[in-house]
Amino acid sequence: MEIYRLENVSFAFPEQPNRALSHIDLTIDEGQFVTVCGRSGCGKSTLLRQLKTVLTPHGQRSGEVYFRGRLLAEADLRMQASEIGFVLQSPDNQIVTDKVWHELAFGLESLGFDTRDIRIRVAEMASFFGIQTWFHKRVTELSGGQKQLLNLASIMAMHPSVLILDEPTSQLDPIAAAEFLHTIGKINRELGTTVIMTEHRLEEALPLSDRLIVLDGGTVIADGPPRKAGEALWAMGHPMFASMPAPMRVYAAVEKEERERGGGMRMPLTVKEGREWLTKRHAALTATAALASGRMTGEEDADERRTADCVDSNTQWGSGPGDAGSFSIAAADSCSSEIAVQFRDVWFKYDKNGPDIIKGLTFEVRTGQFYCLVGGNGTGKTTTLSLISGLARPYRGKVKVGGRSPVGLGAKELFVNRLGVLPQNPQSLFVMKTVELDLYEMLAGSKLTAEQKKAKVEQVVEFMELEPLLSSHPYDLSGGEQQRAALAKVLMLDPSILLLDEPTKGLDGHFKEKLGRFLRQLNEEGVTIVMVSHDIEFCAKHGEVCAMFFDGSMMTEDWTKPFFAGNSFYTTAANRMARHQWPHAVTTEDVIALCQGKHRS
């Protein structure tokens, strides 16, 4: 039985020449798990907001949206509030009360439930979501993952028949994101709730999904079971195939000729399926080589040599006391000996009587390094960037940028040709009415001529693909578009040290690849990059050094590939898929190269 039907739905924002949605025809059945994906600005969030009238943006719409066979526009708001749950991208934008249990009860109180029913439902949801241990906490004490789980529990307390989620894991670390998506899958399976979700983390989302809808330019270009939709993207050579799970991308690259001939097995969707395919393929090739040469051992030795070659050329394994396989960054240091950022026994807390957020942090970043900070929500990564930029000041220890304390530098001296900062919330950088004016605003105090300013703006606009957005208000952009516009602003001042807080948040796979190449180009030209990210795949492919944060301090740091090759959860899907054959293969490119018998990744 259908729960939603969209008939010829089109939508355009005010004063925009192009439609955000164009002639959408969709039917979604009750109980389905539907994932919607597409490139940044393709209309994903706009589509989801058509499914609940109070969230529909201002603009011109044509066509009709039906809910349970009736026009959604005619459904009263109380019914929509109870039947249609909507989880926003940022958890802070949805929490409205001060305590966890208040938040769980708020929606039910608004709908007029009596006290007894509220108590029962709140207790049930707290148990289902495992909230008992922080039931009486203030919401300000919660991590990002806990806040998002609280939002979900508060909505589910109203027993909605459909749950709509707009990139709900964009601000969560990999473990919290996986747990959150597992909970969504459990709601769909055990409660029969219809789930409609936009998501960029397709590795975890697609195995849970019954259906994948891919948008491009406001139109549906693929719609079907995830494997079939992924195969359709591959067949049409669409850039969105770069966002598909690693097993699909590896298989498509390795079995390309077989697929083009119409042969081969179905594309693996999950890590488990990818491991099974890889094991069978490796066994078949090994057996063939053994029959041809009569030397099974030689073939296995060749695999080991390829694995070693696949590790980055700057990786050197050394020996340490009591650790025959320890890794020494100092021994393999290929960067400048000059220190760009230095922390020495740094302690920091936001409130005088509050808990320590940073605890005895000591590390340094060399000039020209691409340094990645990973770890769970609330471990101190973003605070570390604030200390580097001078927005926060330690109560003990020293922070130095280029040998000087950032706190003692003036704004112009600190940020012009020195520090460029992309904050976690890109909206905080926007101060003008259009994207174009915001870019020119960054050059207001420079000595460049009007022609030079224009050329500089045009250069960054072209790279960041902002041409269609120049006349738009920054707040009207999608999350991914805001991220691109904010990064463009940061780059206008030619920073020598770039601080990036979740730069890939909201970006599709195609643009992430472009951003990664650009950052590496900047890095090769001498720009030091310090990046906080939950995007393990991006860090593994483009970073040089990675460090793990835990409980306000740094637990470990290493060159990127051995760092991820040694982890179980903070590692890539490609590594989990191939580590039984090639333990040091980390990226999809590594695995593809090894499958094809190449000696370099």
JOWOLIN-V825927 format. One line per field, one symbol per residue. ss: DSSP state (h for helix, s for strand, l for the rest). psi: psi as a letter, one per 20 degrees, with the letter a starting at -180 (. if undefined). A space follows every 10 residues. Layout:
ss->???
psi->???
This chain:
ss->lsssssssss ssslllllll sssssssssl llssssssll lllhhhhhhl llhhhlllss ssssssslls shhhllhhhh hhhsssslll hhhlllllsh hhhhhhhhhh llllhhhhhh hhhhhhhhll lhhhlllshh hllhhhhhhh hhhhhhllll lsssssllll lllhhhhhhh hhhhhhhhhh hllsssssll lhhhhhhhll ssssssllss sssslhhhhh hhhhhlllhh hhhllhhhhh hhhhlhhhhh llllllllll hhhhhhhhhh hhhhhhhhhh hhhllhhhhh hhhhhhhhhh llllllslls llslllsllh hhllllllss ssssssssll lllllllsss ssssssllls ssssslllll hhhhhhhhll lllllsssss sllslhhhll hhhhhlllss sslllhhhhl llllhhhhhh hllllllllh hhhhhhhhhh hhhlllhhhl lllhhhllhh hhhhhhhhhh hlllllssss slllllllhh hhhhhhhhhh hhhhlllsss sslllhhhhh hhllssssss llsssssssh hhhhhlllll llhhhhhhll lllllllhhh hhhhhlllll l
psi->pqhqppolpq ppqpkphqqh qolpoqppqp iqoppprrqp jijghgghii johiiprpap qrrqppoliq phhipqhggh hhhoqoprgo hhiipiahqg hghhiggggh ikqrgghggg hggghhggjk ihikhjqqhi iqrghhghhg gghhghhjlq ippppnmijh jqrgghgghg hhhghggggh ijpppopqqh nighghhiqh ppppqokjqp iqoaqggggg hggghjkqhi hiiqqghghg ghghkggghh ijarrqpphr gghggggggg gggghggghg hhijnghhgh hhghgggghi qqhjpppapr pjnikrpogh hjojrqippg pppolpqqqh qgjrqpgpnk pprqpqpjqn ppprrrpjij ghhghhhgij hqpqiqrppp okiqphhiqr gghhiojfpp porhohhiip irirgghhgh hhjhjrjqrh ghgghgghgh gggjljgiih iqphiiqrgh hhgghghggh ihjlqhppop olhjpjqrhg hhgggghghh ggghjipppo ppqinggggh hhrgpqqpqp ljrphqqrqg ghghhjqggm rrhgghhihh gnhipgrhhg ggghhjkqiq .
